[in-house]
Amino acid sequence: MKKLSITFFLLLSLLAAVCSPASADVITAMAIEVNPEHLEKTASYARILGYNPDSNTLTVELIAPEVFRGDEVEALEVGDSIFTRGEEVAIQTIKKEWDYVVINEGDYDFAEGAVHLFKEFDDNYRPMIHDDFIWRSVGIIDCPITDSLLFLDYTGKEFGEPLELPFVHTAQELTEQLLEEKASEAYTIGLSCNNVYVVFDAEGNLATIHRFYVPWQ
């Protein structure tokens, strides 16, 4: 009788292992290509956090949008998870359209806890909140200001409207503007609201700063 009980228990354990559902998948964003240790001949989205007059440097935060592989997003099911905005989100509901995936859809657009993923031209997906991407910080660096540094501003001076060709500013004009905006209490567009990309030259020095139009400015 004891042997029969042991055999029965082993059979139940085997059936449970065979019949149990597969472990849930957790997808994460693709690796970021920008390496803050090697910036030679690279470009990156950025936030200009401030100007340091004592050292004549800019504090630059390199950022990159979260991007998820298209095949991984399209394979997601209820019970899986997605790691975004620094946390793991368990998928309770999922709605898929040809270029749009909504996870845990709420009672209104971009409700708390929901994840909205939009397909890009490369068939990968980017999560968004309203008109902006979800950004990841790559690193914060201090960049020496060279005499050849240029600030190319694609936003209008009065209303921040998009421009076809930019205003071209020298390094000195840029630093004067940063100091003026810091001292001013008036609203300014700024260079830290996900509206900038930077370009580094062959030696890894900051060469140009580009401010582009964003609808929330």
VMD Tcl script that draws the C-alpha trace (Angstrom):
set ca {
  {0.00 0.00 0.00}
  {2.84 2.38 0.85}
  {4.51 1.70 -2.51}
  {1.22 2.38 -4.33}
  {0.85 5.74 -2.53}
  {4.36 6.77 -3.47}
  {3.78 5.75 -7.10}
  {0.49 7.69 -7.19}
  {2.17 10.81 -5.78}
  {4.94 10.63 -8.36}
  {2.40 10.30 -11.17}
  {0.51 13.35 -9.91}
  {3.73 15.37 -9.73}
  {4.65 14.36 -13.28}
  {1.21 15.32 -14.59}
  {1.36 18.67 -12.82}
  {4.74 19.42 -14.40}
  {3.52 18.45 -17.86}
  {0.19 20.28 -17.64}
  {1.36 23.49 -15.92}
  {1.36 26.59 -18.16}
  {4.62 27.90 -19.58}
  {6.35 30.58 -17.55}
  {5.28 34.13 -18.45}
  {7.55 36.20 -20.67}
  {9.04 39.53 -19.59}
  {10.28 41.77 -22.40}
  {12.73 44.63 -21.96}
  {13.81 47.52 -24.17}
  {16.55 47.03 -26.73}
  {20.12 47.95 -25.85}
  {21.16 51.59 -26.23}
  {23.81 52.12 -28.89}
  {25.34 55.31 -27.44}
  {28.33 54.69 -25.16}
  {29.18 57.76 -23.02}
  {32.75 56.48 -22.76}
  {33.23 56.62 -26.54}
  {31.38 59.50 -28.16}
  {33.65 60.01 -31.17}
  {31.57 60.78 -34.29}
  {28.27 60.02 -32.60}
  {24.94 61.77 -32.05}
  {22.54 61.43 -29.15}
  {19.35 62.91 -27.83}
  {20.14 64.98 -24.78}
  {19.10 67.39 -22.07}
  {21.31 70.40 -21.36}
  {21.10 70.61 -17.58}
  {23.23 73.67 -17.03}
  {26.27 75.80 -17.75}
  {29.24 75.87 -15.37}
  {31.05 79.22 -15.85}
  {33.94 78.33 -13.54}
  {34.97 75.38 -15.69}
  {33.33 76.63 -18.92}
  {31.51 73.32 -19.37}
  {27.99 72.18 -20.10}
  {26.33 69.48 -18.01}
  {24.74 67.20 -20.59}
  {22.46 64.26 -19.92}
  {22.49 61.80 -22.80}
  {19.10 60.14 -23.27}
  {17.54 57.56 -25.58}
  {13.92 56.53 -26.19}
  {12.82 53.10 -25.05}
  {12.49 50.79 -28.06}
  {11.05 47.27 -28.00}
  {11.51 44.62 -30.65}
  {8.45 44.31 -32.83}
  {8.26 40.52 -32.76}
  {8.46 40.48 -28.95}
  {5.70 43.07 -28.58}
  {3.43 41.28 -31.05}
  {3.94 37.97 -29.20}
  {2.83 39.41 -25.84}
  {-0.18 37.85 -24.15}
  {-2.15 38.36 -20.96}
  {-0.01 37.09 -18.09}
  {3.26 38.30 -19.62}
  {5.05 41.47 -18.46}
  {6.87 44.44 -19.96}
  {9.65 46.34 -18.19}
  {9.15 50.03 -18.92}
  {9.55 53.33 -17.09}
  {11.80 51.55 -14.59}
  {9.24 48.98 -13.47}
  {7.78 45.66 -14.50}
  {4.17 45.94 -15.66}
  {2.09 42.76 -15.58}
  {-0.23 42.51 -18.56}
  {-3.85 42.18 -17.49}
  {-5.41 43.29 -20.78}
  {-3.90 43.86 -24.21}
  {-5.35 45.39 -27.36}
  {-3.42 45.03 -30.61}
  {-3.93 46.92 -33.84}
  {-1.67 46.98 -36.88}
  {0.56 49.79 -35.58}
  {-0.64 50.28 -32.01}
  {-0.63 48.16 -28.84}
  {-2.35 49.20 -25.60}
  {-1.56 47.32 -22.40}
  {-3.91 47.63 -19.40}
  {-6.10 50.20 -21.13}
  {-7.81 52.59 -18.72}
  {-11.00 54.63 -18.78}
  {-9.25 57.49 -20.58}
  {-6.25 57.99 -22.86}
  {-2.90 57.37 -21.16}
  {-4.54 56.39 -17.88}
  {-2.23 55.54 -14.99}
  {-0.87 52.01 -15.31}
  {-1.51 51.80 -19.05}
  {1.28 51.33 -21.60}
  {0.83 52.66 -25.14}
  {3.20 51.27 -27.77}
  {3.45 52.70 -31.29}
  {5.07 50.91 -34.23}
  {7.89 52.78 -35.96}
  {9.07 52.49 -39.58}
  {11.59 49.81 -38.56}
  {8.71 47.65 -37.20}
  {9.88 48.10 -33.61}
  {7.71 49.76 -30.96}
  {8.19 52.82 -28.76}
  {6.09 53.52 -25.67}
  {4.69 57.03 -25.50}
  {2.84 59.32 -23.11}
  {0.73 61.79 -25.08}
  {3.15 63.21 -27.71}
  {6.42 62.28 -26.04}
  {8.47 59.09 -25.88}
  {9.54 57.29 -22.73}
  {13.20 58.22 -22.25}
  {16.08 56.35 -20.65}
  {19.09 58.14 -19.21}
  {22.37 57.02 -20.78}
  {24.64 59.12 -18.58}
  {25.44 62.64 -17.39}
  {28.70 64.19 -18.59}
  {30.48 67.55 -18.44}
  {31.41 68.80 -21.89}
  {34.07 71.49 -22.38}
  {32.86 74.38 -24.52}
  {35.10 74.87 -27.53}
  {35.26 78.03 -29.65}
  {33.88 76.08 -32.61}
  {30.77 74.83 -30.77}
  {27.53 75.81 -32.55}
  {23.97 75.96 -31.26}
  {21.44 75.39 -34.05}
  {17.97 76.46 -32.96}
  {15.02 75.17 -35.02}
  {12.40 76.91 -32.86}
  {11.07 80.42 -33.35}
  {12.20 82.98 -30.82}
  {8.76 84.37 -29.97}
  {6.33 81.45 -30.06}
  {8.60 78.42 -30.34}
  {7.19 77.50 -33.74}
  {9.13 75.03 -35.93}
  {11.60 76.50 -38.41}
  {12.74 75.05 -41.72}
  {16.26 76.44 -41.23}
  {17.77 77.13 -37.80}
  {19.07 80.23 -36.11}
  {22.83 79.71 -35.80}
  {24.41 80.75 -32.50}
  {28.03 80.72 -31.34}
  {29.23 79.13 -28.12}
  {29.35 82.52 -26.43}
  {25.78 83.33 -27.47}
  {24.66 79.95 -26.15}
  {26.25 80.43 -22.73}
  {24.85 83.96 -22.46}
  {21.40 82.62 -23.25}
  {21.70 79.84 -20.67}
  {22.78 82.29 -17.97}
  {19.95 84.66 -18.91}
  {17.33 81.93 -18.82}
  {18.60 80.67 -15.47}
  {18.35 84.13 -13.97}
  {14.96 84.87 -15.52}
  {11.65 83.92 -13.93}
  {9.89 84.17 -17.28}
  {8.87 81.04 -19.17}
  {11.49 79.81 -21.61}
  {11.53 76.80 -23.89}
  {14.82 75.64 -22.43}
  {17.08 72.82 -23.53}
  {16.00 70.10 -21.13}
  {12.47 69.13 -22.18}
  {13.42 66.29 -24.56}
  {13.89 68.75 -27.42}
  {17.64 68.50 -28.10}
  {20.15 66.30 -29.81}
  {23.92 66.72 -29.70}
  {26.71 65.77 -32.11}
  {30.30 64.93 -31.16}
  {33.31 65.35 -33.43}
  {36.08 62.87 -34.26}
  {37.82 63.54 -30.92}
  {34.63 63.12 -28.89}
  {34.20 66.85 -28.23}
  {30.76 68.43 -28.25}
  {30.47 70.00 -31.71}
  {26.83 71.05 -32.19}
  {23.66 71.34 -30.15}
  {20.38 71.15 -32.06}
  {17.11 72.28 -30.51}
  {14.10 70.99 -32.45}
  {10.40 71.73 -32.21}
  {8.28 69.71 -29.78}
  {4.52 70.27 -29.44}
  {4.55 70.62 -25.64}
  {6.89 73.63 -25.50}
}
mol new
graphics top color blue
foreach p $ca { graphics top sphere $p radius 0.5 }
foreach p [lrange $ca 0 end-1] q [lrange $ca 1 end] { graphics top cylinder $p $q radius 0.2 }
display resetview
